[in-house]
Amino acid sequence: MIWLPLFFGDLQIPTSFSPVDWHVHEMLYGYLPAIIAGFLLTAIPNWTGRPPLRGWPLAFLVAIWLAGRLAIGFSAVIGSAPAAVIDTVFLVLMAAAATREVVLARNWRNLAPIGMVIVFIAGNIIFHIEAGRSGSADLGRRVGIAAAIALITLIGGRVIPSFTRNWLARENPGPLPAQPGAFDFGSLLVSTLALVVWIALPELATTAALILIAGIAHALRLARWAGYRTLRNPLLLILHLGYAFVPLGFLLLGGSILFPLEIPASAATHAWTAGAIGTMTLAMMTRVSLGHTGRKLSADPLTIVICAAVVIAASARIAAAFEPGWSLLLLQLAGGSWALAFILFAVGYGPLLARQRIGSP
């Protein structure tokens, strides 16, 4: 709701970033870390059996996150260096809190997601340095996007087939998602290699080849999860749709490197950001909110509208890259649908999260 007026020149904010860099930074290093924190601080107690972070420590972490958003928004007033420090503190504290719990529980298997948080810290620092020196943070942007996609492929590969298998075994007997195995490991390996090479060498044909192979691998990986059998369960279907933006982004990105005049790079970027990140985060937010408040895991009409709105937003933003003549309308549709999805989530799920869990004493 701020970005579109800023993009069209109808609004100014006192940030030291360029408008585009402000938008990119606040999505990759503002919004997304808050989601990752919510996921990790919810999941780690389940992984380790330790009590969750709560009370004043959790409130302090929220306050630090909010301070980072204000610092970036007013960085032209308080200075770029202080804003960078305030902004980075949240990621450092989040990584420290998550690492402490995993180490104390000796739950070494789950250090990998925390490793991605450390990559976010590095990417955020690079972003600030680049933006201060050259006014454009291309490397920091690629690091943030790559870390986000790597995290989605890692966590998505755990939860999507597991949730799907549990529901199908209970409600819709028949073919089940393939068990995790060598193919999944190979898909993660090739996509991680492709993303690392893309970060360092984004314009090479070899990079494009690796990215296209990763896209095909993740498309096949998704096909093995029996998503076609989840049409009766919107909470599951949206997870499969969200993950579908991952291979789409790989394929569009590889194509944009090889055929830059035919396939815009921004289409690939937004397939990953508005598509994979936006859809997967909202899908997990709705599901986790229902589960952890003791509600039934089923989508009411409001939830279906939320899911539809974020998919429309992502699709419109990708289409805007291909259709310059329609870009004004498509950008407004994308921004309006994105805002609608999150406003409805706040209106519909905020009261659930503010009330006591069903069945609690």
SERO-4910 file (N, C-alpha, C, O; in steps of 0.05 Angstrom, whole numbers):
BEGIN
 pado doro    nc1    nc2    nc3   cac1   cac2   cac3    cc1    cc2    cc3    oc1    oc2    oc3
  Met    A     17    -24      0      0      0      0     17     25      0      8     46     -8
  Ile    A     42     23      9     61     45      8     77     44    -19     82     64    -31
  Trp    A     83     19    -27    101     16    -50     90     27    -76    104     41    -90
  Leu    A     65     21    -82     54     30   -108     53     60   -110     62     71   -130
  Pro    A     43     75    -90     44    104    -92     73    114    -94     79    134   -107
  Leu    A     92    101    -80    120    108    -82    130    103   -110    145    120   -121
  Phe    A    123     81   -121    132     73   -148    122     93   -169    136    100   -188
  Phe    A     97    101   -166     85    119   -186     91    149   -180     82    166   -195
  Gly    A    107    155   -159    115    182   -154     95    199   -138     98    223   -137
  Asp    A     75    186   -127     54    200   -112     61    203    -82     46    216    -67
  Leu    A     82    190    -74     89    189    -45    120    189    -43    133    177    -59
  Gln    A    130    201    -22    158    200    -16    161    193     14    145    201     30
  Ile    A    182    177     20    189    171     48    218    178     52    234    176     34
  Pro    A    225    185     77    253    194     82    273    172     86    286    170    107
  Thr    A    275    154     66    294    133     66    318    140     49    316    154     30
  Ser    A    342    130     57    366    134     42    368    115     18    384    119      0
  Phe    A    351     95     17    350     77     -5    335     89    -29    319    107    -25
  Ser    A    342     80    -53    325     87    -76    298     73    -71    296     54    -56
  Pro    A    277     83    -84    250     71    -80    250     41    -86    238     26    -71
  Val    A    263     32   -108    263      4   -114    278    -12    -93    269    -33    -85
  Asp    A    301     -2    -84    316    -16    -64    301    -17    -37    303    -37    -23
  Trp    A    286      4    -31    270      4     -6    249    -19     -8    246    -35     10
  His    A    236    -21    -31    216    -42    -36    228    -70    -33    218    -87    -19
  Val    A    251    -73    -47    264   -100    -47    273   -107    -19    269   -129    -10
  His    A    286    -87     -6    297    -93     21    275   -100     41    278   -119     56
  Glu    A    253    -85     41    233    -89     61    217   -115     56    205   -125     74
  Met    A    217   -125     31    205   -151     26    223   -173     34    215   -192     47
  Leu    A    249   -171     26    268   -193     30    279   -193     59    282   -214     71
  Tyr    A    285   -169     70    299   -168     95    282   -155    117    291   -151    140
  Gly    A    257   -149    111    238   -139    131    215   -159    135    213   -171    157
  Tyr    A    199   -162    115    176   -180    116    185   -209    121    176   -222    139
  Leu    A    202   -219    103    209   -247    104    222   -256    130    215   -277    140
  Pro    A    241   -241    141    252   -250    167    232   -252    189    234   -269    207
  Ala    A    211   -234    188    190   -237    209    175   -263    206    168   -276    226
  Ile    A    170   -271    181    157   -297    176    175   -320    184    165   -339    197
  Ile    A    200   -318    178    219   -340    185    221   -342    215    221   -364    226
  Ala    A    221   -319    229    222   -319    258    197   -333    269    199   -349    288
  Gly    A    174   -326    259    149   -338    268    150   -368    264    141   -383    281
  Phe    A    160   -376    240    161   -405    234    181   -419    253    174   -440    265
  Leu    A    205   -409    255    225   -422    272    218   -423    301    221   -443    314
  Leu    A    207   -401    311    201   -400    340    176   -417    346    172   -424    369
  Thr    A    161   -424    326    139   -443    329    148   -471    326    140   -490    340
  Ala    A    165   -476    306    174   -503    299    195   -514    318    194   -538    324
  Ile    A    213   -497    326    235   -507    342    226   -521    368    237   -542    375
  Pro    A    207   -510    383    197   -525    406    186   -553    399    189   -572    414
  Asn    A    174   -556    375    165   -582    366    189   -600    360    188   -624    365
  Trp    A    210   -588    348    233   -604    341    249   -613    365    260   -635    366
  Thr    A    250   -595    385    269   -600    408    255   -609    434    268   -620    451
  Gly    A    229   -604    436    215   -610    461    220   -589    482    212   -593    505
  Arg    A    233   -567    475    238   -545    495    216   -525    494    201   -523    474
  Pro    A    212   -509    515    190   -490    516    196   -467    495    219   -461    490
  Pro    A    174   -456    484    177   -435    464    185   -408    477    181   -404    501
  Leu    A    196   -391    460    202   -364    469    176   -349    473    158   -350    455
  Arg    A    172   -336    496    147   -323    502    151   -300    521    173   -297    532
  Gly    A    130   -285    525    132   -263    545    149   -240    535    150   -234    512
  Trp    A    164   -228    554    180   -204    548    202   -209    528    207   -192    511
  Pro    A    216   -232    528    236   -237    508    224   -236    479    236   -226    461
  Leu    A    201   -248    476    188   -248    450    179   -220    443    182   -211    420
  Ala    A    168   -205    462    159   -177    457    183   -160    449    181   -143    432
  Phe    A    206   -165    462    230   -150    455    239   -155    427    247   -137    412
  Leu    A    237   -181    418    244   -188    391    226   -174    371    235   -164    350
  Val    A    200   -173    377    181   -159    359    188   -129    358    187   -117    337
  Ala    A    194   -117    381    201    -89    382    226    -83    365    228    -62    352
  Ile    A    246   -101    366    270    -97    351    264    -99    321    275    -83    305
  Trp    A    246   -117    313    238   -119    285    225    -93    276    231    -82    255
  Leu    A    207    -83    292    193    -58    285    212    -35    284    209    -17    267
  Ala    A    231    -34    302    252    -13    302    267    -13    276    274      8    265
  Gly    A    273    -37    266    287    -39    240    271    -28    217    283    -15    199
  Arg    A    245    -33    217    228    -22    195    228      9    196    230     22    176
  Leu    A    225     20    220    225     49    223    252     60    216    254     82    204
  Ala    A    274     47    224    301     57    218    305     58    188    317     78    178
  Ile    A    297     38    173    300     39    144    283     60    132    292     75    114
  Gly    A    258     63    141    240     83    130    250    111    135    243    129    119
  Phe    A    265    116    157    274    143    164    305    144    163    317    160    177
  Ser    A    317    127    147    346    126    146    359    151    135    382    157    141
  Ala    A    345    166    119    355    192    109    357    212    132    372    232    130
  Val    A    342    207    153    342    226    176    362    217    197    378    234    206
  Ile    A    363    191    204    380    182    225    408    173    215    426    169    231
  Gly    A    411    170    188    436    162    177    435    133    168    422    116    181
  Ser    A    450    127    147    449    100    136    462     79    154    452     57    158
  Ala    A    485     87    167    499     68    184    483     60    209    480     36    214
  Pro    A    472     79    224    455     71    247    431     54    238    423     35    252
  Ala    A    419     61    215    396     46    206    404     17    199    389     -1    205
  Ala    A    427     14    187    437    -13    181    441    -30    206    434    -53    206
  Val    A    453    -17    226    458    -32    251    431    -40    264    428    -63    272
  Ile    A    413    -22    267    387    -28    279    372    -49    263    360    -67    275
  Asp    A    374    -47    237    360    -67    220    372    -95    222    357   -114    222
  Thr    A    398    -97    225    411   -123    226    408   -137    253    410   -161    254
  Val    A    404   -122    274    402   -133    301    381   -155    303    385   -176    315
  Phe    A    358   -150    290    336   -170    292    345   -197    282    341   -217    295
  Leu    A    357   -198    258    366   -223    246    387   -237    264    386   -261    267
  Val    A    405   -221    276    426   -233    293    413   -245    318    420   -267    326
  Leu    A    395   -230    331    381   -241    355    364   -265    349    364   -284    364
  Met    A    351   -265    326    335   -288    318    352   -313    314    345   -334    324
  Ala    A    374   -309    300    392   -332    295    404   -342    322    406   -366    326
  Ala    A    411   -324    340    422   -332    365    401   -347    382    408   -367    394
  Ala    A    377   -337    383    356   -351    398    350   -378    387    347   -398    403
  Ala    A    348   -381    361    342   -407    349    366   -426    353    362   -450    359
  Thr    A    390   -417    349    413   -434    352    416   -444    381    422   -467    385
  Arg    A    411   -427    400    412   -435    428    394   -458    434    402   -478    447
  Glu    A    369   -457    424    350   -478    429    358   -505    416    356   -526    428
  Val    A    367   -503    391    375   -527    377    400   -540    389    402   -564    392
  Val    A    419   -523    397    444   -533    409    438   -546    437    449   -567    443
  Leu    A    422   -532    453    416   -543    480    402   -570    478    405   -587    495
  Ala    A    385   -573    457    371   -598    453    387   -619    437    379   -641    433
  Arg    A    411   -610    428    428   -627    411    413   -638    386    416   -661    378
  Asn    A    396   -620    375    380   -627    353    394   -618    327    384   -600    313
  Trp    A    417   -631    321    435   -621    300    422   -621    273    429   -605    256
  Arg    A    403   -638    268    390   -640    242    377   -614    233    375   -607    210
  Asn    A    368   -598    253    353   -574    247    370   -549    248    360   -527    252
  Leu    A    397   -552    246    414   -529    243    413   -517    215    419   -493    211
  Ala    A    404   -533    195    404   -523    167    386   -498    164    396   -479    151
  Pro    A    361   -498    174    346   -473    171    359   -449    184    357   -426    174
  Ile    A    373   -453    206    387   -431    219    410   -421    202    417   -398    202
  Gly    A    423   -440    188    443   -432    169    433   -413    148    447   -395    140
  Met    A    408   -417    139    396   -398    120    393   -370    132    395   -350    119
  Val    A    386   -370    158    384   -344    172    411   -329    172    412   -305    168
  Ile    A    432   -344    176    459   -332    175    465   -321    147    477   -300    144
  Val    A    456   -335    126    459   -325     99    443   -299     96    453   -280     83
  Phe    A    419   -297    108    404   -272    107    419   -249    121    418   -227    111
  Ile    A    432   -255    143    448   -234    156    469   -224    138    473   -200    135
  Ala    A    484   -242    125    505   -234    106    493   -218     83    504   -197     75
  Gly    A    471   -228     72    458   -214     50    449   -186     57    451   -167     41
  Asn    A    438   -183     81    429   -157     90    452   -137     93    450   -114     85
  Ile    A    474   -147    104    497   -130    107    508   -121     80    514    -98     75
  Ile    A    509   -141     61    518   -134     34    499   -114     21    508    -95      8
  Phe    A    473   -118     25    453   -100     14    458    -71     23    458    -52      7
  His    A    462    -67     49    467    -40     60    493    -28     49    493     -5     41
  Ile    A    514    -44     47    539    -34     36    536    -26      7    545     -4     -1
  Glu    A    524    -44     -9    519    -38    -37    502    -13    -41    510      5    -57
  Ala    A    480    -11    -27    462     11    -31    476     38    -23    471     58    -36
  Gly    A    493     37     -2    507     61      6    528     69    -14    533     93    -17
  Arg    A    541     50    -27    564     56    -45    555     62    -73    565     81    -85
  Ser    A    537     46    -84    530     49   -112    501     57   -117    493     63   -140
  Gly    A    484     56    -96    456     62   -100    440     40   -112    416     44   -117
  Ser    A    452     17   -115    438     -6   -126    448    -31   -113    473    -36   -113
  Ala    A    431    -48   -102    440    -71    -86    434    -97   -100    418   -113    -90
  Asp    A    446   -101   -123    440   -125   -139    449   -151   -125    434   -170   -124
  Leu    A    474   -150   -115    484   -175   -102    468   -181    -77    461   -205    -73
  Gly    A    463   -161    -60    447   -166    -36    419   -176    -43    408   -192    -28
  Arg    A    408   -167    -65    382   -176    -73    383   -206    -81    366   -222    -73
  Arg    A    403   -213    -96    406   -241   -105    411   -260    -81    400   -282    -80
  Val    A    427   -251    -62    432   -267    -38    406   -272    -23    400   -295    -15
  Gly    A    390   -251    -19    365   -254     -4    345   -272    -18    332   -289     -6
  Ile    A    342   -269    -45    323   -285    -60    333   -314    -59    316   -333    -55
  Ala    A    359   -319    -64    369   -346    -64    365   -360    -37    357   -383    -36
  Ala    A    371   -345    -15    367   -357     11    338   -364     16    331   -384     28
  Ala    A    320   -346      7    291   -351     11    282   -376     -4    267   -393      6
  Ile    A    291   -379    -29    283   -402    -45    295   -427    -34    282   -448    -34
  Ala    A    320   -426    -25    332   -450    -13    317   -458     11    314   -482     16
  Leu    A    308   -439     27    293   -446     52    266   -458     45    257   -477     58
  Ile    A    253   -447     24    227   -458     16    230   -486      6    213   -504     12
  Thr    A    251   -491    -10    255   -519    -20    261   -538      2    253   -561      1
  Leu    A    276   -528     22    283   -546     45    259   -552     62    252   -575     67
  Ile    A    245   -530     72    223   -534     90    198   -545     75    184   -562     85
  Gly    A    194   -534     51    171   -544     35    173   -574     29    153   -588     29
  Gly    A    197   -583     25    201   -612     20    196   -629     44    191   -653     41
  Arg    A    196   -617     67    189   -632     92    159   -631     96    146   -652    101
  Val    A    147   -607     95    120   -605    105     99   -612     84     78   -623     91
  Ile    A    103   -605     58     82   -608     39     76   -638     34     53   -646     37
  Pro    A     95   -655     29     88   -684     25     79   -696     51     62   -714     51
  Ser    A     89   -687     74     80   -698    100     51   -691    105     35   -709    112
  Phe    A     44   -666    103     16   -658    107     -2   -672     87    -24   -681     94
  Thr    A      7   -673     62    -10   -686     41    -14   -715     47    -36   -726     44
  Arg    A      8   -729     54      6   -758     60    -13   -763     83    -30   -781     82
  Asn    A    -11   -747    104    -28   -751    128    -58   -748    121    -74   -764    129
  Trp    A    -64   -728    105    -92   -723     98   -103   -744     79   -125   -754     82
  Leu    A    -86   -751     58    -96   -770     39   -100   -798     51   -119   -812     45
  Ala    A    -82   -805     69    -84   -832     82   -110   -833     99   -121   -855    102
  Arg    A   -118   -811    109   -142   -810    126   -168   -805    111   -188   -817    117
  Glu    A   -167   -787     91   -192   -778     79   -196   -787     50   -218   -787     40
  Asn    A   -174   -793     36   -177   -798      7   -158   -820     -2   -138   -815    -16
  Pro    A   -163   -845      6   -145   -867      1   -138   -869    -29   -155   -864    -46
  Gly    A   -113   -876    -35   -103   -878    -62    -74   -872    -63    -60   -875    -43
  Pro    A    -63   -863    -86    -35   -857    -88    -26   -836    -68    -40   -816    -64
  Leu    A     -3   -841    -55      7   -822    -35     32   -808    -46     45   -818    -65
  Pro    A     40   -786    -34     65   -773    -42     89   -791    -39     90   -808    -21
  Ala    A    108   -788    -57    132   -805    -55    147   -798    -29    148   -775    -21
  Gln    A    159   -818    -18    175   -814      7    200   -798     -1    211   -802    -22
  Pro    A    210   -781     18    235   -767     13    258   -786      8    260   -807     21
  Gly    A    275   -780    -12    296   -799    -18    318   -785    -35    322   -761    -33
  Ala    A    331   -801    -51    354   -792    -66    346   -770    -86    361   -751    -91
  Phe    A    321   -772    -98    313   -752   -117    310   -725   -104    318   -704   -115
  Asp    A    298   -724    -80    295   -699    -66    323   -687    -59    327   -663    -62
  Phe    A    341   -704    -49    367   -695    -42    381   -683    -67    394   -662    -66
  Gly    A    379   -698    -90    391   -688   -115    379   -662   -124    394   -644   -134
  Ser    A    353   -659   -121    339   -634   -128    350   -610   -112    356   -589   -122
  Leu    A    352   -615    -86    362   -594    -68    391   -587    -75    399   -564    -74
  Leu    A    407   -608    -81    435   -603    -87    438   -587   -112    454   -568   -113
  Val    A    424   -594   -133    427   -580   -159    416   -552   -157    427   -533   -169
  Ser    A    394   -548   -142    383   -521   -140    401   -503   -122    404   -479   -128
  Thr    A    413   -514   -101    431   -499    -85    456   -490   -101    464   -467   -100
  Leu    A    466   -509   -117    489   -502   -134    481   -481   -154    496   -462   -159
  Ala    A    458   -484   -166    449   -464   -186    445   -436   -174    453   -416   -186
  Leu    A    434   -435   -150    430   -409   -136    457   -397   -129    460   -372   -131
  Val    A    476   -412   -119    502   -402   -112    516   -390   -137    527   -368   -136
  Val    A    515   -405   -159    528   -396   -183    513   -371   -194    526   -352   -204
  Trp    A    487   -370   -191    472   -346   -200    479   -322   -183    482   -300   -194
  Ile    A    483   -325   -158    492   -303   -141    518   -291   -151    521   -266   -153
  Ala    A    537   -308   -158    564   -299   -166    566   -292   -195    579   -272   -202
  Leu    A    552   -307   -212    555   -304   -242    528   -304   -254    520   -324   -267
  Pro    A    513   -283   -252    484   -284   -260    479   -283   -289    456   -287   -297
  Glu    A    498   -279   -307    493   -275   -335    505   -296   -353    502   -294   -377
  Leu    A    518   -316   -342    530   -337   -358    510   -357   -369    490   -363   -356
  Ala    A    516   -368   -393    499   -389   -404    501   -414   -386    481   -429   -384
  Thr    A    524   -420   -374    527   -443   -356    508   -440   -332    496   -459   -323
  Thr    A    506   -415   -322    488   -410   -300    459   -416   -308    444   -428   -294
  Ala    A    452   -407   -332    425   -412   -342    419   -441   -344    397   -450   -337
  Ala    A    439   -457   -354    435   -486   -357    430   -499   -329    412   -515   -327
  Leu    A    446   -491   -309    442   -502   -282    414   -494   -271    401   -511   -259
  Ile    A    406   -470   -276    381   -460   -266    358   -475   -279    338   -482   -266
  Leu    A    360   -480   -305    339   -494   -319    337   -523   -310    315   -534   -307
  Ile    A    360   -536   -305    360   -563   -294    346   -563   -267    331   -581   -261
  Ala    A    353   -543   -250    340   -542   -224    310   -538   -226    295   -550   -211
  Gly    A    301   -522   -246    273   -518   -250    258   -544   -257    237   -550   -247
  Ile    A    270   -559   -275    258   -584   -283    258   -604   -259    238   -618   -255
  Ala    A    280   -604   -244    281   -622   -221    260   -616   -201    247   -634   -190
  His    A    255   -591   -195    235   -584   -175    206   -587   -186    188   -592   -170
  Ala    A    203   -584   -212    176   -590   -223    170   -619   -220    148   -627   -213
  Leu    A    190   -637   -225    186   -665   -222    182   -672   -192    166   -689   -185
  Arg    A    197   -659   -175    195   -663   -146    166   -657   -137    154   -673   -122
  Leu    A    156   -634   -146    128   -627   -139    108   -647   -149     89   -654   -135
  Ala    A    112   -657   -174     94   -676   -186     93   -702   -170     73   -716   -170
  Arg    A    114   -708   -155    115   -733   -139     99   -731   -113     96   -751    -99
  Trp    A     89   -707   -107     75   -703    -81     45   -705    -83     31   -699    -64
  Ala    A     34   -715   -105      5   -720   -108    -12   -696   -103    -34   -698    -91
  Gly    A     -3   -673   -112    -19   -649   -108    -45   -649   -122    -64   -636   -114
  Tyr    A    -47   -664   -144    -72   -665   -160    -94   -678   -144   -118   -675   -151
  Arg    A    -88   -691   -122   -108   -704   -106   -117   -687    -82   -132   -696    -65
  Thr    A   -108   -662    -81   -115   -645    -58   -136   -624    -65   -139   -604    -50
  Leu    A   -150   -627    -87   -169   -606    -95   -191   -602    -75   -203   -580    -73
  Arg    A   -198   -622    -59   -219   -620    -39   -208   -607    -13   -224   -601      5
  Asn    A   -183   -601    -11   -171   -589     13   -155   -564      6   -131   -566      0
  Pro    A   -168   -541      6   -154   -516     -2   -129   -510     14   -110   -499      3
  Leu    A   -128   -518     39   -104   -513     56    -80   -528     46    -57   -519     48
  Leu    A    -85   -552     34    -63   -567     22    -58   -558     -7    -35   -555    -15
  Leu    A    -79   -552    -21    -76   -544    -49    -59   -519    -52    -43   -517    -70
  Ile    A    -63   -500    -34    -48   -475    -36    -19   -479    -30     -2   -464    -41
  Leu    A    -11   -499    -14     17   -505    -10     29   -516    -36     52   -508    -43
  His    A     15   -533    -50     25   -543    -76     27   -520    -97     46   -519   -112
  Leu    A      7   -503    -98      7   -481   -116     30   -462   -110     44   -452   -128
  Gly    A     34   -457    -84     56   -439    -76     83   -450    -85    100   -436    -95
  Tyr    A     87   -476    -80    112   -489    -87    116   -489   -118    139   -488   -127
  Ala    A     94   -489   -133     96   -490   -162    110   -465   -173    122   -465   -194
  Phe    A    109   -443   -158    123   -419   -166    154   -422   -164    168   -406   -176
  Val    A    163   -441   -149    192   -446   -147    203   -455   -174    221   -442   -185
  Pro    A    194   -478   -185    204   -486   -211    198   -466   -233    214   -462   -251
  Leu    A    175   -452   -231    168   -432   -251    189   -410   -250    198   -400   -271
  Gly    A    197   -401   -226    218   -380   -224    244   -389   -236    258   -374   -250
  Phe    A    252   -414   -231    277   -425   -242    276   -424   -273    294   -415   -286
  Leu    A    254   -434   -283    251   -436   -313    251   -408   -325    263   -404   -346
  Leu    A    236   -389   -313    236   -362   -324    263   -349   -322    272   -334   -340
  Leu    A    277   -354   -300    303   -341   -296    323   -352   -316    338   -337   -329
  Gly    A    324   -379   -319    342   -390   -339    335   -379   -367    354   -373   -383
  Gly    A    310   -377   -374    302   -367   -400    309   -337   -403    317   -329   -425
  Ser    A    307   -322   -381    314   -293   -383    344   -289   -388    352   -269   -401
  Ile    A    360   -307   -378    389   -305   -383    396   -311   -412    412   -298   -425
  Leu    A    383   -332   -423    388   -341   -451    373   -323   -471    383   -319   -493
  Phe    A    349   -314   -464    333   -299   -483    322   -273   -470    298   -271   -465
  Pro    A    340   -255   -463    332   -231   -447    312   -213   -461    297   -199   -447
  Leu    A    310   -214   -487    290   -197   -501    262   -209   -500    243   -195   -502
  Glu    A    261   -235   -498    235   -249   -497    224   -253   -469    200   -253   -465
  Ile    A    242   -258   -450    233   -265   -423    245   -245   -404    270   -246   -399
  Pro    A    229   -227   -392    240   -207   -374    250   -220   -348    237   -238   -337
  Ala    A    273   -211   -338    283   -221   -312    264   -216   -289    263   -232   -270
  Ser    A    249   -194   -290    231   -187   -268    208   -208   -266    197   -211   -244
  Ala    A    202   -221   -288    181   -242   -287    191   -265   -269    176   -275   -252
  Ala    A    216   -273   -272    228   -294   -255    230   -285   -226    223   -299   -208
  Thr    A    239   -260   -222    242   -249   -195    216   -250   -180    214   -258   -157
  His    A    194   -242   -194    168   -240   -180    154   -267   -179    137   -271   -162
  Ala    A    162   -286   -196    152   -313   -193    161   -324   -166    147   -338   -152
  Trp    A    186   -318   -159    198   -327   -134    188   -310   -110    182   -322    -89
  Thr    A    187   -284   -113    181   -267    -90    151   -264    -85    141   -273    -64
  Ala    A    137   -252   -104    107   -250   -100     94   -278   -101     75   -283    -87
  Gly    A    105   -296   -118     93   -322   -121    101   -342    -99     84   -348    -82
  Ala    A    125   -352   -100    134   -373    -80    134   -362    -52    122   -374    -34
  Ile    A    147   -339    -48    149   -329    -20    122   -320    -10    114   -327     12
  Gly    A    108   -304    -26     82   -294    -17     62   -316    -12     49   -316      9
  Thr    A     59   -334    -31     39   -355    -28     46   -375     -6     29   -383     10
  Met    A     71   -384     -6     79   -404     14     77   -392     43     69   -407     61
  Thr    A     85   -367     46     84   -356     73     55   -353     83     49   -360    106
  Leu    A     37   -343     66      9   -341     74     -3   -368     78    -20   -372     96
  Ala    A      4   -388     61     -7   -415     65      1   -426     92    -15   -439    105
  Met    A     26   -423     99     35   -433    125     24   -417    148     17   -428    169
  Met    A     21   -390    145      9   -374    166    -19   -382    172    -27   -384    196
  Thr    A    -35   -387    152    -63   -395    157    -64   -423    170    -79   -427    190
  Arg    A    -48   -442    160    -49   -469    171    -39   -469    200    -51   -482    217
  Val    A    -16   -456    205     -5   -457    232    -23   -442    251    -26   -451    274
  Ser    A    -35   -420    242    -53   -406    260    -77   -423    269    -85   -422    292
  Leu    A    -88   -438    250   -110   -456    257   -101   -478    276   -114   -484    296
  Gly    A    -79   -490    269    -69   -513    285    -62   -505    313    -69   -520    332
  His    A    -48   -483    316    -38   -476    343    -59   -460    359    -53   -453    382
  Thr    A    -82   -455    348   -104   -444    364   -125   -465    370   -146   -459    381
  Gly    A   -119   -490    362   -138   -512    367   -161   -514    348   -181   -528    354
  Arg    A   -160   -500    325   -182   -501    306   -178   -525    287   -156   -535    284
  Lys    A   -200   -532    274   -199   -553    253   -183   -543    229   -186   -520    221
  Leu    A   -167   -560    217   -151   -553    194   -168   -554    169   -166   -573    153
  Ser    A   -185   -534    166   -202   -533    142   -205   -503    134   -204   -485    151
  Ala    A   -208   -498    108   -209   -471     98   -238   -461     97   -254   -473     83
  Asp    A   -243   -439    111   -270   -427    108   -269   -409     84   -248   -405     72
  Pro    A   -292   -397     76   -292   -379     52   -272   -357     54   -260   -349     33
  Leu    A   -268   -345     78   -248   -323     80   -220   -333     73   -206   -319     59
  Thr    A   -213   -356     83   -187   -367     77   -183   -373     47   -162   -369     36
  Ile    A   -204   -383     35   -203   -388      6   -198   -362     -9   -183   -361    -29
  Val    A   -212   -340     -1   -208   -314    -14   -179   -304     -9   -167   -293    -28
  Ile    A   -168   -308     15   -141   -300     20   -122   -315      1   -104   -302    -10
  Cys    A   -125   -341     -1   -107   -356    -18   -110   -348    -48    -90   -345    -62
  Ala    A   -135   -344    -56   -139   -336    -84   -127   -308    -89   -116   -304   -111
  Ala    A   -129   -290    -70   -119   -263    -74    -89   -263    -77    -78   -248    -94
  Val    A    -74   -279    -61    -45   -278    -64    -36   -291    -90    -16   -283   -101
  Val    A    -50   -312    -99    -43   -324   -125    -49   -305   -148    -33   -303   -166
  Ile    A    -71   -290   -146    -78   -270   -167    -56   -248   -167    -48   -239   -188
  Ala    A    -48   -240   -143    -27   -219   -141     -2   -228   -154     10   -213   -170
  Ala    A      7   -252   -149     32   -262   -161     29   -265   -191     47   -257   -206
  Ser    A      7   -276   -200      3   -280   -228      1   -254   -243     13   -251   -265
  Ala    A    -12   -234   -232    -14   -208   -245     13   -194   -246     20   -181   -266
  Arg    A     29   -198   -225     56   -185   -225     74   -198   -246     90   -184   -259
  Ile    A     73   -224   -249     89   -237   -270     79   -228   -297     96   -222   -315
  Ala    A     53   -227   -301     42   -219   -327     50   -190   -334     54   -184   -357
  Ala    A     52   -173   -314     59   -145   -318     87   -142   -331     92   -124   -346
  Ala    A    105   -161   -325    131   -161   -336    131   -167   -366    148   -158   -381
  Phe    A    111   -183   -375    109   -191   -403     92   -172   -419     95   -171   -444
  Glu    A     75   -157   -406     56   -140   -421     59   -110   -413     44   -101   -396
  Pro    A     79    -96   -424     84    -68   -416     59    -50   -420     54    -32   -405
  Gly    A     44    -56   -441     20    -40   -447     -1    -43   -426    -18    -25   -422
  Trp    A     -1    -65   -411    -21    -70   -390     -9    -67   -362    -22    -73   -342
  Ser    A     16    -59   -361     31    -60   -336     18    -43   -314     17    -51   -291
  Leu    A      7    -20   -321     -5     -2   -301    -28    -17   -287    -30    -17   -263
  Leu    A    -46    -28   -303    -69    -42   -292    -61    -66   -277    -71    -72   -255
  Leu    A    -42    -82   -288    -33   -106   -276    -18   -101   -249    -21   -116   -230
  Leu    A     -2    -80   -249     12    -73   -224     -8    -65   -202     -5    -73   -179
  Gln    A    -29    -50   -210    -49    -43   -190    -65    -67   -181    -72    -69   -157
  Leu    A    -71    -85   -199    -85   -110   -191    -67   -126   -173    -77   -137   -153
  Ala    A    -41   -129   -179    -23   -144   -162    -21   -132   -135    -23   -146   -115
  Gly    A    -16   -106   -133    -13    -93   -107    -39    -93    -91    -38    -98    -67
  Gly    A    -61    -89   -104    -87    -90    -90    -94   -117    -80   -104   -120    -58
  Ser    A    -89   -138    -96    -94   -165    -88    -76   -174    -65    -85   -187    -47
  Trp    A    -51   -166    -67    -31   -173    -46    -40   -160    -19    -42   -174      2
  Ala    A    -47   -134    -20    -56   -120      4    -81   -133     15    -85   -136     39
  Leu    A   -100   -140     -3   -125   -152      5   -120   -178     20   -133   -183     41
  Ala    A   -102   -194     10    -96   -220     22    -87   -217     51    -96   -231     69
  Phe    A    -69   -198     56    -58   -195     82    -77   -180    101    -77   -184    125
  Ile    A    -93   -161     90   -113   -148    106   -134   -168    116   -141   -168    139
  Leu    A   -142   -185     98   -162   -205    106   -150   -225    126   -164   -235    144
  Phe    A   -125   -232    122   -112   -250    142   -112   -236    170   -119   -249    190
  Ala    A   -105   -211    171   -104   -196    196   -132   -195    209   -136   -199    233
  Val    A   -153   -190    192   -180   -187    202   -191   -215    211   -204   -217    231
  Gly    A   -185   -235    195   -197   -261    200   -182   -277    221   -194   -291    237
  Tyr    A   -155   -275    221   -139   -292    239   -129   -278    263   -121   -290    283
  Gly    A   -127   -251    262   -118   -236    286   -134   -242    311   -122   -248    332
  Pro    A   -161   -242    310   -177   -249    334   -172   -277    344   -172   -282    368
  Leu    A   -167   -296    326   -161   -324    334   -135   -325    350   -134   -338    371
  Leu    A   -115   -310    340    -89   -311    353    -89   -296    380    -72   -300    397
  Ala    A   -108   -277    383   -109   -261    407   -125   -275    429   -123   -267    453
  Arg    A   -140   -296    422   -156   -311    442   -141   -335    451   -122   -344    439
  Gln    A   -151   -346    473   -139   -370    484   -144   -394    466   -165   -396    453
  Arg    A   -124   -412    465   -126   -436    449   -150   -453    458   -155   -456    482
  Ile    A   -165   -463    438   -188   -481    445   -177   -506    459   -158   -518    451
  Gly    A   -190   -512    482   -182   -535    497   -162   -529    519   -155   -547    535
  Ser    A   -152   -504    520   -132   -497    541   -147   -492    567   -170   -483    567
  Pro    A   -135   -499    590   -148   -495    615   -150   -465    622   -161   -458    643
***
